[in-house]
Amino acid sequence: MKRSKLGADATIEVRPVTRRDWPAIEKLFGPRGACGGCWCMYWRVPRGGELWKASQGDPNHRAFRKLVEAGRVQGALAFSGGEAIGWCAVGPRADFPRTERVKSLRCAWDEHTWSVNCFYIPAAWRGCGVASRLLEVAIEIARAGGATTLEGYPVRSLGAGQGKLAAAFAWTGVPAMFERCGFVEQPTPPASHRLHRLALAPAKRKRR
């Protein structure tokens, strides 16, 4: 059943992921690992092709679980009524080596460059503002982690008259969502994914 946007917004809580959240993530992603056995490993595996095919399914499942339970995964989880309803991956760009194999995403970056690159929201919760809430929290996670630049790779929308972009192809987000949060599109070669960047000020330390 499709939730009403007002009702969903009133019950959504978004927070950073912890190493204790694996059961919630596993249930959220389901038997297909969110999509095609990915288990949020797409950007973490250095190459595509045969290496990616061999990684899909159980290998990705085991690898991602190991990373989560070791506290080596950063991201935002959305909950409603105690049930996980959305995921967003964020972390240092260095954690996602596959970005270097995408021509349109190649650029100068350093250890303070972070990346927000994967969203997963089940069909029943899409269109309820969950992705936007996840992105807002991901920005704060990056800022708290010392990022000075945060990158996003939203997918190019379909042209006029071509219909609405299917949710399955919008797993990195859409330009409008990033631009609402202050991201600016960068000049890159034409491609399905657009490089957007947000300059971040350091997180303010609380006074003791």
CORVENUR-V48523 format. One record per backbone hydrogen bond with DSSP energy under -1.0 kcal/mol. CO is the residue of the C=O (numbers start at 1). NH is the residue of the N-H. Records with the same first field share a line. If there is no record, write none. Layout:
CO=NH / NH
This chain:
4=8
5=9
6=10
8=11
13=79
15=77
18=21
21=25
22=26
23=27
24=28
25=29
26=30
29=34
30=33
32=37
33=35 / 39
35=38
37=57
38=41
41=45
43=98
48=51
49=53
50=54
51=55
52=56
55=60
57=61
58=62
59=63
60=64
61=65
62=66
63=67
64=68
65=69
66=70
67=72
68=71
74=90
75=17
76=88
77=15
78=85 / 86
79=13
80=83
83=80
86=78
87=120
88=76
89=117
91=115
92=95
93=96
96=99
97=100
98=101
99=102
102=105
103=106
110=113
112=148 / 149
113=93
114=151
115=91
118=89
120=87
122=125
123=126
124=3
125=128
129=133
130=134
131=135
132=136
133=137
134=138
135=139
136=140
137=141
138=142
139=143
140=144
141=145
142=147
143=146
148=200
149=114
150=198
151=116
152=196
154=194
159=162
166=169
167=170
170=173
171=119
173=155
174=178
175=179
176=180
178=183
179=182
184=197
192=156
195=186
196=152
197=184
198=150
